[in-house]
Amino acid sequence: FLRRLGPHVTLLGTDTRFERSKEQIVNPGSYVQMFSRLSQLSPAVKHLIVVLAVPIVYPHMTISHNMQSVMSTAINKSSFMRSVTGMMQKTGAFKALVNQFGEPELLDDLVDHWDASEHHTERQLLIESFQKFAQDKGVRVTF
């Protein structure tokens, strides 16, 4: 969504959860639509506030992410862990621990983040796109 907050400030809200997959946070077509709408902003707008469901700036979670990746590999490759996983699926306990991708739920939360290795390129492109927008339009951008 795009909302004016007075004559000089606009708020951009984006859904960074709906389209996400393990490979991308936002569909490229959605980026095109978003920047197409932003290009039509009034010249009076001097500040754009970008609200993302998944913050683009936050502390790194490297150790936790690495531990969850090891757990994911163990679940998928170890015959013992597959047996335990199978028993947990039958009891329903598995749903609380594992997401729709078959990985630990906490890993899913960490992979959602822009700083996950799977999303470094997308994050960099988004930041550069907002920097270009800011420079071209003379608008301050805040995340």
Phi, psi and chi 1 to 4 in degrees:
 res  aa     phi    psi   chi1   chi2   chi3   chi4
   1 PHE       -  157.3   65.4   87.4      -      -
   2 LEU  -133.1  117.0 -156.6   55.4      -      -
   3 ARG  -129.2  135.3  -62.9  -79.8 -172.8  -99.7
   4 ARG   -79.6  136.8  -66.4  -74.2  -64.1  -92.7
   5 LEU  -118.3   57.3  -58.6  176.1      -      -
   6 GLY   104.5 -177.2      -      -      -      -
   7 PRO   -71.1  -23.0   23.9  -31.1      -      -
   8 HIS  -117.4   -2.7  -55.2  -67.0      -      -
   9 VAL  -126.3  134.2  179.6      -      -      -
  10 THR  -126.9  142.6  -63.9      -      -      -
  11 LEU  -108.8  126.4  178.4   70.5      -      -
  12 LEU  -110.5  119.9  169.1   66.8      -      -
  13 GLY  -110.3  130.4      -      -      -      -
  14 THR  -123.8  150.0   61.6      -      -      -
  15 ASP   -96.8  100.0 -176.9   -1.4      -      -
  16 THR   -98.8   14.9   53.5      -      -      -
  17 ARG  -111.5  -35.4  -54.7  -96.7  -41.4  161.7
  18 PHE   -65.7  -45.4  179.4   72.1      -      -
  19 GLU   -89.8   -5.1  -62.1  177.8  -29.0      -
  20 ARG   -64.0  150.6   78.6  172.1  176.6   88.4
  21 SER  -140.2 -176.5   67.7      -      -      -
  22 LYS   -66.8  -23.9  -70.7  171.7   74.1  174.6
  23 GLU   -95.8  -24.2  -65.8   78.0   32.8      -
  24 GLN  -147.5  154.6   69.0 -179.6   26.6      -
  25 ILE   -94.5  -43.0  -68.6 -179.6      -      -
  26 VAL  -129.5  139.3  177.4      -      -      -
  27 ASN   -63.0  136.7 -177.9  -61.1      -      -
  28 PRO   -53.6  -35.3  -26.7   35.1      -      -
  29 GLY   -62.8  -33.1      -      -      -      -
  30 SER   -69.1  -35.6  -65.3      -      -      -
  31 TYR   -63.0  -42.2  -74.4  126.9      -      -
  32 VAL   -60.5  -46.8  170.1      -      -      -
  33 GLN   -61.9  -43.3  -71.3  177.3  -15.0      -
  34 MET   -61.1  -49.6  178.3  174.3   62.2      -
  35 PHE   -73.8  -24.1  -78.5   99.8      -      -
  36 SER   -65.2  -44.9  174.1      -      -      -
  37 ARG   -65.9  -39.6  -72.9 -166.9   63.4 -161.2
  38 LEU   -65.4  -32.1  -72.8  174.3      -      -
  39 SER   -66.1  -17.2   71.5      -      -      -
  40 GLN   -95.8    7.4  -61.0  169.5   13.5      -
  41 LEU   -61.7  148.7  -78.6 -179.6      -      -
  42 SER   -60.9  142.2  163.7      -      -      -
  43 PRO   -62.0  -16.1  -17.5   25.9      -      -
  44 ALA   -72.0  -20.9      -      -      -      -
  45 VAL   -70.2  126.4  172.7      -      -      -
  46 LYS  -118.0   -9.0  -62.2  -61.8  175.4 -159.1
  47 HIS  -144.4  125.4 -170.7  178.6      -      -
  48 LEU  -112.3  123.3  174.6   67.1      -      -
  49 ILE  -103.2  120.6  -58.6  170.0      -      -
  50 VAL  -102.9  121.9 -180.0      -      -      -
  51 VAL  -108.8  120.3  178.9      -      -      -
  52 LEU  -115.5  134.8  -57.6  165.1      -      -
  53 ALA   -60.7  -32.6      -      -      -      -
  54 VAL  -110.4  109.8  178.3      -      -      -
  55 PRO   -57.1  143.0  -18.8   29.3      -      -
  56 ILE   -90.5  -16.8 -159.1  160.3      -      -
  57 VAL  -125.9  122.4  178.5      -      -      -
  58 TYR  -170.6  168.9   53.1   87.4      -      -
  59 PRO   -65.0  148.5  -13.5   22.5      -      -
  60 HIS   -72.7  145.2  -65.3  -78.6      -      -
  61 MET  -120.3   39.6  -55.9  -76.2 -162.6      -
  62 THR   -57.1  -49.6  -52.4      -      -      -
  63 ILE   -63.2  -46.9  -67.6  171.1      -      -
  64 SER   -63.1  -41.3 -178.8      -      -      -
  65 HIS   -62.1  -43.9 -174.7 -139.3      -      -
  66 ASN   -63.4  -42.0  -69.4  -17.6      -      -
  67 MET   -63.7  -41.2  -73.0  177.3   18.2      -
  68 GLN   -67.5  -35.1  -66.8  -63.5  -42.9      -
  69 SER   -64.1  -40.3  -66.5      -      -      -
  70 VAL   -62.8  -43.1  167.6      -      -      -
  71 MET   -61.6  -41.8  -74.2  176.7   58.9      -
  72 SER   -61.2  -44.4  177.0      -      -      -
  73 THR   -63.1  -41.9  -59.0      -      -      -
  74 ALA   -63.0  -43.2      -      -      -      -
  75 ILE   -63.1  -41.3  -72.3  171.6      -      -
  76 ASN   -81.4  -23.5  -68.0  -37.7      -      -
  77 LYS  -113.3  -22.3  -65.6 -169.5  176.5 -177.5
  78 SER   -87.2  128.1  162.9      -      -      -
  79 SER   -64.8  -37.2   59.8      -      -      -
  80 PHE   -61.2  -47.1  171.0   74.1      -      -
  81 MET   -66.4  -33.8  -72.9  -57.3  -68.7      -
  82 ARG   -64.4  -37.4  -80.0 -163.9  -55.5  -90.2
  83 SER   -65.3  -46.0  -61.6      -      -      -
  84 VAL   -62.1  -43.0  170.1      -      -      -
  85 THR   -60.7  -43.4  -59.8      -      -      -
  86 GLY   -59.2  -44.0      -      -      -      -
  87 MET   -64.6  -40.2  -72.2 -172.5  -62.0      -
  88 MET   -66.9  -34.4  -69.8  176.0   69.8      -
  89 GLN   -64.3  -40.0  -76.4  174.8  -34.7      -
  90 LYS   -65.7  -32.9  -70.4  177.7 -176.3  175.2
  91 THR   -87.3  -13.3   65.7      -      -      -
  92 GLY    90.8   -7.6      -      -      -      -
  93 ALA   -68.1  -25.0      -      -      -      -
  94 PHE   -63.9  -35.0 -166.6   70.4      -      -
  95 LYS   -59.8  -33.0  -73.7 -177.4 -177.1  178.3
  96 ALA   -75.1  -19.9      -      -      -      -
  97 LEU  -104.4  -23.9  -60.4  174.6      -      -
  98 VAL  -125.7  142.0  177.7      -      -      -
  99 ASN   -90.5 -171.0   64.6   17.8      -      -
 100 GLN   -68.3  -14.6   71.8  -92.0   24.2      -
 101 PHE   -93.4    0.8  -57.7  120.3      -      -
 102 GLY    77.6   23.6      -      -      -      -
 103 GLU  -120.3  160.7  -65.0  178.9  -24.1      -
 104 PRO   -54.0  137.2  -23.1   32.5      -      -
 105 GLU   -57.0  -39.8 -173.3   61.6   38.6      -
 106 LEU   -63.7  -37.2 -177.5   56.7      -      -
 107 LEU   -62.0  -40.1  178.4   61.1      -      -
 108 ASP   -58.6  -42.7  177.9   52.1      -      -
 109 ASP   -63.9  -39.8  -68.3  -18.3      -      -
 110 LEU   -70.7  -36.9  -66.8  170.7      -      -
 111 VAL   -70.0  -23.4  170.6      -      -      -
 112 ASP   -61.0  -29.7  -85.2   -7.1      -      -
 113 HIS   -69.6  147.3  -73.4 -121.2      -      -
 114 TRP   -62.1  -25.7  -70.5   97.1      -      -
 115 ASP   -85.9   -2.7 -160.5   40.3      -      -
 116 ALA   -62.3  142.2      -      -      -      -
 117 SER   -55.2  -30.4   59.2      -      -      -
 118 GLU   -65.4  -19.4  -62.1   86.0   -7.7      -
 119 HIS  -117.5    8.0  -55.3  -57.4      -      -
 120 HIS   -56.1  -46.9  -78.7  178.9      -      -
 121 THR   -65.4  -44.1  -58.5      -      -      -
 122 GLU   -62.7  -41.9 -177.4  177.3    3.2      -
 123 ARG   -61.8  -46.7  177.7  179.3 -173.0 -100.1
 124 GLN   -61.3  -44.1 -173.8   67.1   31.4      -
 125 LEU   -63.4  -39.6  -71.6  172.1      -      -
 126 LEU   -65.7  -46.1 -178.4   61.1      -      -
 127 ILE   -61.5  -44.6  -69.8  170.3      -      -
 128 GLU   -64.1  -36.6  -71.9  173.8    0.5      -
 129 SER   -64.7  -41.9  -64.7      -      -      -
 130 PHE   -69.0  -34.4  -85.1  114.7      -      -
 131 GLN   -63.9  -42.6  -73.1  174.2  -29.4      -
 132 LYS   -64.6  -44.4 -179.1  173.8 -179.0   -9.1
 133 PHE   -57.6  -46.9  168.6   79.6      -      -
 134 ALA   -60.1  -43.4      -      -      -      -
 135 GLN   -68.4  -45.7 -174.5  175.4   25.9      -
 136 ASP   -65.2  -38.4  -68.1  -10.8      -      -
 137 LYS   -99.0   -8.3  -65.6  -74.2 -171.0  176.5
 138 GLY    66.4   38.0      -      -      -      -
 139 VAL  -115.7  135.4  172.7      -      -      -
 140 ARG   -78.6  133.5  177.0 -179.3  173.7 -167.0
 141 VAL  -115.6  128.1  177.5      -      -      -
 142 THR  -123.6  135.3  -56.1      -      -      -
 143 PHE  -100.0      -  -66.3  100.4      -      -
